[in-house]
């Protein structure tokens, strides 16, 4: 059954983009709680991702339109509305339409060696595009949100120490998980704060970065083709902001193998990586993921399956192969270099 929201959105797509949709199927695999996404089929048989975005900025649409104009591979350009814009307004939210290029997420596999190499080629091409004045105005600096991430981490730790919040069994379990790694998290938070200034002062130009190029945001096609999607977190940052997903050792809740890493780098080419920036971005991401997925697991109004999935991700983040552990190792290696 098509919801009233979907009907209203379909009508807006018709009047705003000149595209008649015959079906709209909700897509629930994304992690963005501020967005609604549909797989829509047009009357002419074409398929499209129709998205309502309630958070962030339109920068992701501007970036993908620009990258497509620059002939960057693996980029799906958004459709232009009849007024020339990249989105139309829906009660304060952005309504955008993008061609649906593949049903196969890299997160679900299987990725061939050609796919891994193409993933590196896409990242290299993105990082090589000139930064326009418009992008400089629109895109935030990568890592600039670290103070709020540190604050959220500390607030979550305090919440889980309060016995009044531990009535729910899953909350109590996650309180135990956080308690077991409390000392480690304290060190990680301290390292993020201590090294932030040094990270900013390192030489090297900022480039366009996806900001979140994990396998959940990568689609697979035939003959090794890939598409990098969901540019809502695009930033201007050192390349390490993206490369830490590959060189940091984890791409999506699972370790990346040495062979896969080599294939990505074969596609990317020469990468002059700064170990300090790489470790710092890893640590910031680890804290952000841990606090945000814990917040989702603690949402008593959410579906039990969604809370359970979030809790599993939290356990994975602090596991011996998880992002928290990898960030700690990267920071320790920095100390070993001095």
N, C-alpha and C positions, 0 to 999 in steps of 0.2 A: 504494500500500500504506500502510495506517495504521500508524504507529509505536506501540511499546509506551507511550511517553510520552503520545501523543495518546489512546490508549485509556484510560489511567489518568486523564488530565485529563477526558475525556468522562464517565467514571464519577463523578468528583468533582463535575462540573457537575450531574449528575443528582441525586446525593445532597445536595449543598450548596445548589443553586439551584432544584431541582425542574424542571429543564429537560432533556428527552431530546434528544440530538443524533444526527442520522442520518449526517452527514458532517463531517469536519474536514480542511481544506486548509491546509497551512503557508503563511504569508505571509512573504516574505523581503525586502521592499522597505525595511524600517525600518533605522535606523542604530544602534539601541540593542542593544549586544552583550550586555547583561545580561537581555534579554527574549526570550521566544518567543511568537509570535502565530499564531493560526489563524483562518481564516474558517470558521465552523461553521454548518451548517444544522440547524435543529430539526425534529422530526418533524412539527410543524404548518406547516412551510414558512418560518418566520421565520429571518433570518440574524443572526449575532452575531459580534463580535470577542471571541475568548477569549484572554486574555493571562496569561502567567506572568512576573512581574516579580521579578528577583533583586536589583536595586539600588534605591537611593533610598528613599523613604518612601511611605506611603499617601496623602500630601497631595494628589496629583493626583486621586484618586478622591473625596476629601472636597470638593475645590474644585469639581469638575464637578457633584457632587450638589447642592452649595449654589447654584451658578450656575443650574442648571436650576430649582431651587425659586424663585429670584429672577426666573424667566422671561427669562433672558438668551437672545437668539436664537443659533442656531448651536452649541448645546451639547448633546452626547449624554450623558444621565445614565446612570451604571452601574446594572445590576440589583442589587437587594438580595438577599442570600443569605437562606435560610430563618431564620437566626438574627438577621436585621436588619442584619448587617454589609455592607460594600461589597466585601468580598473574603473568601476563605477561605484557610487555610494549606495550602501544598503543600511539605512538607519545608523550611520556612523561607522559601519564596517566596510571593508574593501571587498568587492566582488570581482574576481578575476577568472579568466578562462584561458587554459593552456592545452594544447594538443596532448592527448594521452598516447604516449609512445610505446609503452610496454607494460605487461602485467607482471613481469618477473623482477622482484626485488633481489638485489645481491645478497641481502640478509638471509634470504631463503635458499640461495645458491641454485645450481652449482656455478662457481666462477672458474673459468678456464684461465690458463696463463695469459691468453690474449686479452681477456677481460681485465686482469690485474694490470697489464701493461697499458691498456687504454685508459684505465683510471689514472695512472701516473701522467699520461699524456694530457688528459683534461686538466689536471691540477697545474701542470707546467704552463699550459696555454692561458689559463686564467691568471696565473701569477705574472705572466709576461705582458698583459694588456696595459696600455697607458692609463694612468689614473686621471680622469677628467676633473674639471672644476666641480661639476655637478656631483660626481661620486665623492669628492672630498667634502662637500657640504652634507651629503646625505648619510654617508656611512660612518658609524661610530668606530672608535679605535678599538682594536682587538685587545681584550683583557681589561678594558677600562672599568668594567663592572665588578672587578674583583673586591672592592670594599663591601658592596652589597652582598656578594657571595660569602665573604667571611662573616658578615653580620648574620646572614641566614643560617650558616653552619653553627655558629654559637647559639643562636636562638633555638635551633632544633635540638642541640645537645641539652640545653636548659629545660626544654619542654619534656624531653624523655627522662630527665632526672626527677621530674615532679611526680610523686606517687599518685596524685589525683588524676593523672592522665593515663594510668596504666590499667584501667578496668578492662579494656578491650584486649583479647588475647594476642592479636597480631601486634598491637602497639607495645604490649609488654615484651613480646619476643624481640622486636626491633630495639627496644630500650636495652635489652641485653646485648644485642649486637653492637650498639654504639658504646655501651659501657666497656665492652671487651677491647675496643680500639680507641678509647678516650685519650690515652697518652699519645698514641700515634697521630690522632687528628689534631691534638694540641700542637704538636711539633710541625705538622703540615701547615696549619693556619699561620703559625709563626714564621715559617719559611716563605710563604706567599707574601706576607706583609714585609718581611725583611728584605727580600730580593726584588720587590716591585720596582724600586727606583733604579737599581742596577740594570734591570731588564729594559727599562725605557731608554736608558742612556747608551745602550749598545749601538755601534755603528750599523748602518744598513737602512735601505729605504723600505717603507711600508708598501704593500701591494694589495690588490683586491684578493680577499680570501673568502671562501665559502663560509668558514667558521664552524661548520658542523658536518664535514664530509664523511660520515660513517656509512656503513653498508646499508643502513635503512634508508638512506637518501641517494642510493645508487640503483639505477635500473639497468637490466641486462637485455641485450639484443643479440641477433644472430651474428656470427663471424667476429665475435669479440667486441662488438659495439657496446658502449655504455652511455648513460645519460646521468648527469648529476643534477638532482632536483632539490626543491625546497630551500630557497635562498633567503629565507626570512632572517637568518642570523648572519648575513654577509657583513664583513667588517673590512676596514683598512688595517693591516697588521703585517708583521714580518711573516715570511712564508712558513715559519715554524708553527704558526697558529693552525695551519692545515696539516702540515707534515707530521705533527706530533701524533696524529691518528695512525700514521704508518710507522714512523720511526720510534714512537713511544711504545709500540708493541701491541696495541689493542685497537680494533676497528669497530667493533660492535658487540660488547659483552663477551668477547672471546678473543684469545690471543691470535695474532697474525704470525704465520710461520716465516722462517728465514727465506724460504723459496718464494713465497708470496711477496714479501718485502722487496726482494731483489727484482721481481718482475715489475713492481710499481716503480722502483727507481730506474729500471731500464727505460721505462716510458717517460719518466720525469726528466732524466738527464742529470747533469751536474747539480748537486745540491750542497751549497756551502752552509752547513747547519751550525748554528750557535748552540752548544749544549746547555748554556744557562737559559736561553729563551725557551728551548724545547722543554726543559724540566719545569720551568715556571708555568708555561701554558698547560702542561700535563697536570700540575698540582692544582691550578685554578679549576680546570675541568673536573678533576676528581672531586673536589669539594662541592662544586655546583651540582654534579650528578648525584652525589650522595645525599645532599640536603633536599634536592628537588624530588628524587624518587622516594625518599623517606616521607616527604610531605604528601605525596600521592598515596602511599601505602597507609598513611594515617587518616585519610579522608573517609570518615565513617559514612558519608553520603554516597560514596562511589560504589560501583558494583564489586562484589566479592572477588570476581575473577580479575578485575583490574587492580584491586588492592593486592591480591596474591602475586600477580605478575610484578608489580612494583617492588614488593618485598623480596622476591627472588633476585631482582636486579641489584637491590641493596646488598644482599648477601654476596653476590658475585663481585661487587665493587671492592669489597674488603677481603676477598679470597686471596690465596697466594698468587693467582694470575690476574687479579683484578686491577682496575685503574688506580686505586689508592696505593696498592703495593708497588705498581710500576712507577708511579710518581715519586714515592719514597726512594726507590732504588735510583732513579735518575738524579735526585737531589744528593744522595750519598755519593754518587760517582763524581759530582761536581766537587765535593769536599776532598775526594781522593786525588783530584787533579792539581790541588794546590800544595 
